Amino acid sequence: MPTQVDDVPEHLGARVSELRKARGLSLRALANAAGVSSSFLSQLENGHTNASVSSLRKVAAALHLSPAQLLDSSEAHTAGVLRAHERPTLPLEGGEKFVLSLPPLRNLEVYAGVFAPGASTGQSHYVHGNSQEIFVVTQGSIVLELGDETYTLHKGDSIEHLSSVPHRAYNPFDETAEVMWINSPPTPEETTDL
């Protein structure tokens, strides 16, 4: 069974705590707004646990941010360059999802993902906002469940859909897969697991 990535960005917990306190929210209030448990949020803030993409989207939405904004601990950028070693990372179950778009997000949100064999976006389908989402496979193969349909996508294939359609991606193959997500507009809205 796939496990979550243990490599939580060092600043994530502190950033969530800082943003929560800046908004005058208690731990319980943010947890309730995000639809996660207070104990989970406390462990996340203290760097003792990891989170799924879905959980991070929920916390970001409760703070009125996109996941990219939540993961960005730097001050305002003076240029549009994001070095590979500086990319904020969202965990996948058995892989990683890298933020490629710099805040402040305007019209577009871009992520790159690495799915090791057996990795997935999570056990459940999820939805987030009602944005146009383009999913591109740049290496290997991925299965995308979209509504009642299942698509096997290979290197160079892409699919476009609304982010409000329940979806889930996973890699049942023996080779690592790499993908890109492109959302327009960005989707800071609450993620809902189905």
PyMOL commands that set and color helices and strands:
alter all, ss='L'
color gray80, all
select helices_A, chain A and resi 12-22+27-34+38-45+53-62+67-71+84-86
alter helices_A, ss='H'
color red, helices_A
select strands_A, chain A and resi 89-99+109-120+126-128+132-139+141-146+149-154+158-162+167-170+177-184+191-193
alter strands_A, ss='S'
color yellow, strands_A
deselect
rebuild
show_as cartoon
